[in-house]
Amino acid sequence: MWPSGVGSRQPCPRESALRRAAISGNINALPPHHVPTGRSVRVFICANPDDTEAERSALKEHVYPKLRDFCRENYGIEFQVVDLYWGIDPEEWDSPELQRLRMKLLEECLKTSAGPCFVGLVGEKYGSIRVPGEVESAEFEMILDAAVEAGLDTHILEEWYCRDENSVPPAYYLKPKMESSSAAKTKNDKAWRNVSEEIKRIFRTAVLQLQEKGTMKSAQAKKFLCSALEDELDFALGKQTPAFLRKCVCYIRKISNFDRFARLPDMARYMDIVVSGDRIMRNQESYERLLKVRDEFIPTVVAASNLRVYSSVTHCDMKLGYSQEVESHYVEGLCKQFYEDMVDIIQATVQQNFDTETDQLYDEILQHLSLCKSYAALYEYKAESLDYVQEYILPSKGSRMSPLVVYGGPCTGKTLLLSEVAKQVRH
């Protein structure tokens, strides 16, 4: 529903071009770095996508709708959640494009949210290192030399990365999938997964060797060795003021004696594993990195601030490990605590009396346009449903009396579809 009293407002001749374009629904007129003002609560969800699926699904179904109602009824503002892993193919979770977009939206949430802005969901999984999307020329060539010295085949790096002399400083960029000469071999997701895993393996081996020799400092090596989870937690919580950290929350789920269940098929979702011959075991390198983040970095932040952190220990079923029943019990408690924390922070931080001169309609439109543009930037949407919408929108001989209904289950791509429609409709 539109905010009361704004629907009758007439645009004045002196209105800016941006305002006129925004009200007409022109997504392409929004400036590249435009950040909407803080008239909504925007919460960024930081988590590994696979081991927190149950938590995020329950929050989306049971908690977010209640918080939207709470914000609308008490403050007249929107409650929005940024969880970009929903609706994205798992093969794209560690893509450079998605990670750049996640960091951009994380920064926007930290800057613009009128209330709580960041929630970290930390479990027993550290997550995979990322495929680097951009590497400075000097670094890339140093890593390439180290990989050759380690006896690795670097052909895949030479094929998938190209040097851009126009960037300052010069850098190597990961090619889009379809630009590689082996594109025909990587049309299916499984093939691309093999390529990306090999790229990560080469970077990891070479960087660790450079770090061990002292050629590359730890701070420099970290960007090649850390997961998205650590990167986002560090960006959101590191070097922030205590007042700001009152708007952030972390929920930590520890699972006791989890290592003994590594061989169970479903446990790979919840921990980093490594396969050695016929042995399946926990990846100790990833686990050590997780402990540094979970048990050292976060407690250090808590000691110097008002950051809310909840840590719970879950005990596995003796036969089934981290079973669905055990997980459901944890998720139920998380949902209750999440709602209470969000309401508490909203009540403590959201201004109840906004400037009455602020144009609520225009601000709400900018919020929608900004979110729409972010989703449309993920990738070029290609699906048969886009053709149906195009056929409906384009002029036809007969007048249409029936509406077009876009429907689908959770996380099936409805928002991505409509974002692409909004982007293309003015072409």
PyMOL commands that set and color helices and strands:
alter all, ss='L'
color gray80, all
select helices_A, chain A and resi 17-23+27-29+53-75+90-92+96-112+137-149+155-160+177-179+183-186+189-213+218-225+228-237+242-245+258-261+265-269+284-303+324-349+360-376+384-393+414-424
alter helices_A, ss='H'
color red, helices_A
select strands_A, chain A and resi 40-47+78-82+118-122+134-136+161-164+171-174+248-256+273-276+279-282+308-315
alter strands_A, ss='S'
color yellow, strands_A
deselect
rebuild
show_as cartoon
